[in-house]
């Protein structure tokens, strides 16, 4: 079984300079899962990327992982 929170945490920790500053909060409502990614201010640019390309890629991977377990996911970066 795919644990969506762990997948997002692992992806974010691989991208940022300060992996200890990565936190993910999860809210589950039926089949809908909302994940909120918190990173340090210095790493915000690395997670978002130029014109949001990295953020879009993260969301795409998360939607694919959620599809495996039959859930819908939204990822918010703060």
Phi, psi and omega in degrees: 000135182276126176262106188298321181298318180291323179298313180295320179298315180295319178297312183295319180295331179286336185270319191277165176277331182245084183296337179289341180273004182270127175224141178233125174253145187234133174236123182249130177225090183069238178270355180266131179237129176247122179247130178245120182262123177248125175230164179292158183303322183293333183264359183301319180295326180289325181283325181278315179080176179290126180056025176077017184294319180292317179299318178296321179293319178298315180297322179295316179296319181293322177294323177294318179294322179292325180297328179298321182262006177075034179239166173247136185233144169236139181241126178242137181248124180235000000 
